[in-house]
Amino acid sequence: MNIKERAASMAGQITQDARKYIAGGVVSLNRKVEPNIVFVKGKGSRIYDSEGKEYIDYHAAFAPHLLGHNDGRVNEAVIQVMNEDHSLFGSGTNALEVKLARLLCESVPSMELVQITNTGSEATAHAIRLSRAWTGREHIILTLGGYNGWHNDVSRAVMPALAQIGPRIRAEEYPFVPSSAGIPESAKKLIHIVNFNDLESIEVVMKRYPVACVLTEPVLQNVGIIPPNEGYLRGIIDLCNRYGAVSIFDEVKTGFRSALGGYQGIAGVKPHLSVFGKAVANGFPMGVIGGKKEIMELFDAPDPSRRVLIAGTYNAHPVNAAAAIATLQILRDTNVYKHLDNVCGKLYANLEQMFLKKGKTMVLARNASAFCMYFCEKAPQDLHDILLNHDFDFDLTFRKALINRGIYHIPIACKQGSVSYAHSEEDIDRTLEVSWDVLKNM
Ligand SMILES: Cc1ncc(COP(=O)(O)O)c(C=O)c1O
């Protein structure tokens, strides 16, 4: 057997064992895609599969790797806390979590106090619970086409079929389409789905039900990239103030990819609460919840009947805290955003030109280093625009052809592309060259 054959046989064995031992054959079923590639290494802008093939990565594990895979400075910080015998003491305060909390509060002006979890889903769950405790109400409003994690309170389908939600409606809520079996009816009844960029529907639901919170991504980034219309985010906060509800911005994807202050910093607004994750620790597990002092203080309310439980054996584990501190310091103190602007500018402009030259309709939607190519006439404003107009077949075929040629976009239509600080001008040139080779033959 030569090296290539040995590698192929190893990959085959891993796939076989995966099917034998893991329910569904892959951990986190959102990762179940075709082609199913076994990756074994990630460094900078590149990932490598078990057969030794190299890819320029635009998936970034659903977006956390803002600095690239295995950034040396972040790894060094992690290795240092291990060498210094930091441990998960699980008792009292530790110095790293305090340093991290301070950095977070200094970075995002709306965060007067923070708490730390291991995932974005935990953070959205805590934010919703806080809003219920604060308001004494139970109903919640979520946006169509958004994703906020896997738990019951947010368990609506991200990309339901048109037949399930019906035509676009205004001043009304959409039918609830679950993302999972096993969601109690009692939980479904409390969730109200309204269109993104539609303040009128939020107000209608607020008049109809006692609403605890409006939870939305400030930019919809789980169906590509759909930015908020002018005034939409401020409008949500104003409505929440008027009706006594809590505004929660889910910045798990937008946070720190857009800017150090999150997308809310760019929009110049301050939600009551916000949730961060992913890029905050450049690929190490972390979720953050933060916001107004008086609401966050419910985590330690003197009255036990008002106190909101936050607990987690591994919350602010020193390894993750060290990674997040290093990441935030790099984002704050170095030229990450400038470099990203440069490489993204080059990538986006040339992709647009390339499709023009080919005569294939494409709009490139972007939010800083996150982008999505929609194959339709106009940038979508909501999920209906995507479902009605996007060329899903072309999208998937294009992604798979790029993967074949060593450019990795996850093979799921409309998933965002993520550029990292590790992507060099040469990476972009190579990406463009391959993209054109693929496109011109389609
Ligand atoms: C906007 C948004 N919120 C929450 C989550 C959940 O985060 P996690 O997967 O860390 O639980 C995600 C994950 O993709 C997300 O994109």
The ligand as a MOL file (V3000), in Angstrom:
LIG
                    3D

  0  0  0     0  0            999 V3000
M  V30 BEGIN CTAB
M  V30 COUNTS 16 16 0 0 0
M  V30 BEGIN ATOM
M  V30 1 C -26.9160 32.9790 16.1830 0
M  V30 2 C -26.6500 31.7450 16.9760 0
M  V30 3 N -27.0890 31.6760 18.2390 0
M  V30 4 C -26.8500 30.6070 19.0260 0
M  V30 5 C -26.1550 29.5310 18.5360 0
M  V30 6 C -25.8960 28.3430 19.4280 0
M  V30 7 O -24.5560 28.3230 19.8000 0
M  V30 8 P -23.8810 26.9220 20.2320 0
M  V30 9 O -23.8370 26.0670 19.0100 0
M  V30 10 O -22.5360 27.3460 20.7550 0
M  V30 11 O -24.7480 26.3560 21.2850 0
M  V30 12 C -25.6690 29.5610 17.2190 0
M  V30 13 C -24.9180 28.4170 16.6610 0
M  V30 14 O -24.7190 28.2870 15.4820 0
M  V30 15 C -25.9330 30.6920 16.4150 0
M  V30 16 O -25.5140 30.7680 15.1600 0
M  V30 END ATOM
M  V30 BEGIN BOND
M  V30 1 1 1 2
M  V30 2 1 2 3
M  V30 3 2 2 15
M  V30 4 2 3 4
M  V30 5 1 4 5
M  V30 6 1 5 6
M  V30 7 2 5 12
M  V30 8 1 6 7
M  V30 9 1 7 8
M  V30 10 2 8 9
M  V30 11 1 8 10
M  V30 12 1 8 11
M  V30 13 1 12 13
M  V30 14 1 12 15
M  V30 15 2 13 14
M  V30 16 1 15 16
M  V30 END BOND
M  V30 END CTAB
M  END
